[in-house]
Every structure is written in structure tokens, then in C-alpha cells.
Amino acid sequence: MESDHQKFYVTTPIYYPNAKPHVGSLYSTVLADVAARWHQLHGDRVFFLTGTDEHGQKIAQAAKAAGKSPQDFVNDISKNFKEAWKAFNINYSHFIRTTDKHHTEAVQHWLTQLIGQGDIYKSFYSGWYCVSCEAFVSEKEVSEKAPACPTCGRTTEWVSEESYFFKLSAYQDKLLEFYKNNPDFVTPPERLHEVIAFVESGLKDLSISRTTISWGIPFPGDEHHVTYVWADALNNYITGVGYGDKQRQKEFNFWWPCDLHVMGKDIIRFHAIYWPAFLMATGLELPRKLLVHGWIKVGEQKMSKSLGNVVDPLELHKEFGADPIRFYLIRHMAINQDTPMSIEDIKTRINSDLAHDLGNLLNRLLALAHKYSTSSLPAPHTWGPEERALQEELIAMVTEFKLEMGDYYFHRAYARVWKFIHTINAYFHAQEPWKVAGRDREKFVTILSATAHTLYACAALIWPVMPQSMTELCTALGVSLEGIHLEKLITEPWKKTFTLTVREPLFKQYELTTEEPRVENSYISFEDFTKVDLRVGTIEEVSDIPGSEKLYKLMVNFGELGMRQICSGVKQHLTVEDLRGKQAVFVANLAPRKIMGIESQGMLLVAENDKNKLEIVTVAGPVVNGARIR
């Protein structure tokens, strides 16, 4: 089969089907789907595994409450996950269920191997257990009776029973050595620091069977025990690609080890400690990378089924469609932190990033071409200095984009793409093709062709996130993404001929319902003041707003918060050179509003000097973009 560098194996966590999927599980799945599609752009052979974890006490309780057998219950609920993933164009290779016959047999084979080599033994267990997380609370985490689970906060229950144990303690030093030799094992790196601290504090052997429940994989050789759900579930990553099946040995040898496990931060301990230890005991290579994302927050709380604040992905799909939600999750959810989500913010981002920045650029290109009867855009024999500069910026962008994607900081990668889209818009506006069309046909076609080439390149990079929309964009340009390879974007000269077709706007504009705050008096409380989010950003681009003598449109880089478009009425006081490249202070959580038809997503702070001239408010020295003013 192909050499190792030509394959990419990615997984989601397998989801617990005690209820319908929520947008948090969609986030993990879209991250994995984007990673898979990104590697397709490299020409890699890709295997993408997802599925459902269908055993355990929590499932048995949910099935009983629904008046169904556990098997009938998970049969129904697993369909909901498949339906949601289909709606959001999740292109998985295999959907595994832990009730699958092959998985059950492979887990029993695995347990038998570990029992035979002395890594599993029978003893007695007493301790606190969280049913929701299907996890035992370690002694070092217990400071009171009936403690809250350190992961989900729910009350634990006392469990005292005979159990089989995995010799986790025997792998403590091996795990620490592995972490030392593989410092990039976890992204973001601070998550690995948490894991190392936990392991260094001491590992105890892990209970991997239960006698008080019956819904699970029977423990081999002992009918009174069923397999602990995490010892069952984690093995899906190997059984899903053929482990334990002699007929699939070559397939397993090709795909394993996994290149990327995607998960939320609440289950990192199972994946960064238990799973590597299981694999070490089995004699298998360890995964190459864990991508551990933060939580999606609704208001100030983590989204949780128990709190009743989950967001149904299919409801989002009904209102916004698949691609805009995929884009919102990837572009505006930072991998390395918890991020709030709201319907108003989704609308704002779709309006500004998709409908305005990208969609409007395509619309202007198509409308101008149609107006001046230019459906065919052949590449010119030579490009002007402005177009060559645009090509150089494209190459620089793709280079930076590849680095961020390679590290799986997708939100940063697509912030860089959108910065380039702003550059394309600035080029298009500065060249004024609507004025050139009547006097210089060749220049007119050159401007439109350069814009089409850059749009095509952006479509290829955005395709992993918005596959349907970018295919439609390319259809409007008369080209195809079929067979596109990443390297061609920066190595091939611009020689495409585009055949343009006018179409309806690619993205819908949404009416915002945010109301302006009502001022009661001249004073505000300290509580009100703390609501103002002041951030430092770098002004990357400054452009005029047609018809306005006072306003500039600023493109401001807020680091991990992304690029924002802000209108500022300082044109009569400050030049473009006064602003471009400067760090300044902005109100970052001001409700977006339209000014002269352009949406403004914040406010630049200025002060009046002794000559009645405005100066930007800044900081004493360079700081990280997005830094909060305290």
C-alpha cells in the first residue's frame, strides 16, 4: 500500500447517545471533517472515523426512562447523529457503534490478551463514581463525602464491588517519558501540562469492569462482569480500522497509528492517560496528536444536557444552513479557549464575513462582467504591478495558512484567509474597474481576472469548511475544485480562463435585533463599566467610504478574536498613514450597526489634543493583538 506520509487517519470522540446531538458534538465533528478535507487537498488518502458509544449505566438508565430496551434505545438515538452529520455534510468514512459485533469481539480479544500477560487482575474496588461521566473520582480529588465530580460537577455515588483492574500504575513512568519525548502530543500545549501534572501526582490501577450493571460487553471468562465503558469505547479507534479482524490486518497496519484524535477538554484524561497506557500494554503505536478544544458557552455557562441549555444542530441548520454554521464554528471558536455563542453573533458574523466580505466581492465581480458583456475572462499575457503584488500576497497568505492548519489552529488560519479577502476587496476598490471598463478594455479584463484568480484560490482554502458554498462559488466562476491540489495554488501561474455566470447572492443577510442600550442618567455603575470590553488591536487596512467626508473603514486585527471591520469618523483629523499599522484601543463588544450601508463591529477610542485634533488612544508599548484593557 501507499507510504505512511500519504495517509491521514482522524477521529472524533464517539458520542454518548443518551440524548440527541448538540452543537458541542457538532463542533468536534466539524473540526475532524475540516482536518480530513484539508488533507485531501494535500492529496493524502484519508480515513475519518466517528460513531456512538452505546454501553454503560447512563444508557441503561435513559433507556429505562424511555420505556425501551437499551439496544432499541441506542438504535433510535444513533440515527439522530447520522441525520445531523448528513445535514452538515460530514464526510466520514465509517460510523462505528460499540454494539457492533466486530467491536464487541475485538474488545474481548484485547482483554483476553491483557489478562494473559498479567496487565489485568481481579480485586475489590470501593470509591466514588460519576454515572454521567462514567468515571471514578480519584482519592486525590476527594475532600468530602459524596463529592461533586471534578469534570461535570454532578454528585457522585459510592460504588463497592468486585472488579477487574488494569495496571495503570505500571505505566506511569513510561507515560511521562512519552510526554517528554513528544511535547507536541497535545494541541494546545497547556492541556498536556495539565495531564503531566496529574500523572506526576501518582497513578493508581484502573477499575475496568462492573458487576452492578448488565448493559455492556461481557467480560471474557467471567459472566458476572461487564467491561467498564471507557475500556470498551476507547478501543473503537483501533477496531474501526480493523483491529482484531484477521481479514483486515493489512488495512489496520496501514491506518494505525491514528494521526489525529479530536475531542473536548473534558475527556482529555481518558485519551491522554488511559488510552496511551492501554496501547502500550497492547504493543501498539500511540496516536500522533490529540486536538483538544474548549467548550462552547451559552451565556456564562458551559453548554450541557443536564443544564438544559444545549443548542440543537438541526435547528441551526433550519435557520442558517450547513456551511454558515460550519464556518462560524471554525472561524470564530478558538481552539484553545472556551467561547460564547449566540444567535445574534452568528447573524453578525455571517453578515460581515460571508455576505459582505466574500459574497459581495463575488457579486460585484459578476455584476460588472455582466454589465459590460464580459462573460469570458482569459488571463492576460502580462500582469501589472498591482496584480503581481496581489499574487505575492496570496503566496504569503497560503504559506502562513499552511503553518496554522498544520498546527490545527484553524481559527487563526481562516483569520489569515479573511485578511487576504480584505486585501482583494481593497485591490478591487482601488482599481475602480467600473471606471476603467469604458476606456481600457484590456485593463478591465485584467482586474476582473486577477480578482477571479484570488477568489478561486480562497475557495480552495475555504472548501474544507464550506464545501457546498465554495463549489457554488467556483461554478459561478466557470471552474471546478475537482482534483485541486494545495501546492498548485502557489506554484502554478495565473493562466486560468474563467467563464462567469450571474447568480443569486451566495450568502443571506440577516436582520439584527440587538437594541441600543438605554441611558438612564449621566452616571454608570461599576457593574455597567465592567460590561465594556476594551481590547487592543492593530489597524491592518484603512480605506475610504464612498460618499463620506468623515469616515474611514478600518480592518482591525484582534488576534485570536479575528479581524473586524470598524467605521471611524476620524478622516478629517487623521491620515491613512496615521492609522495604518498602529495599535489602538477599541470597544470590542459594542453592538454592530450599519453606517452608510457598512456594518461597523466596534469603536475606535480617540482623544482630543490641545490643538483640537483627535489622536488615537493606544498603549505604551506593543502588546498581543486582542489583549484586554483592565
Buried (B, 14 or more C-beta within 10 A) or exposed (E): EEEEEBBBBBBBBBBBBBBBBBBBBBBBBBBBBBBBBBBBBBEBBBBBBBBBBBBBBBBBBBBEEBEBEBEEBBBEBBEBBBEBBEBBBBEBBEBBBBBBEBBBBBBBBBBBBBBEEEBBEEEEBEBBBBBBBBBBBBEEBBEEEEBBBBBBEBEBEEBEBBBBBBBBBBBBEEBBEBBEEBEEBBBBEEBBEBBBEBBEEEBBBBBBBBBEBEBBBBBBEBEEBBBBBBBBBBBBBBBBBBBBBEEBEEBBEBBBBBBBBBBBBBBBBBBBBBBBBBBBBBEBEBBBBBBBBBBBBBEEEBBBBEEEBBBBBBEBBEEBBBBBBBBBBBBBBBBBEBBBBEEEBBBBBBBBBBBBBBBBBBBBBBEBBEEBEBBEBEBBEEBBEBBEEBBEBBEEBBEBBBEBBEBBBBBBBBBBBBBBBBBBBBBBBEBEBBEBBEEEEEBBBBBBBBBBBBBBBBBBBBBBBBBEBBBBBBEBBBBEBEEBEBEEBBEEEBEBEBBBEEEEEBBBBBEBEBEEEEEEEEEEEEEEEEEEBBBBBBBBBBBBBEEBEEBBBBBBBBBBBBBBBBBBBBBEBBEEEBBBEBBBBBBBEBBBEEBEEBBBBBBBBBEEEEEEEBBBBBEEEEBEBBBEBE
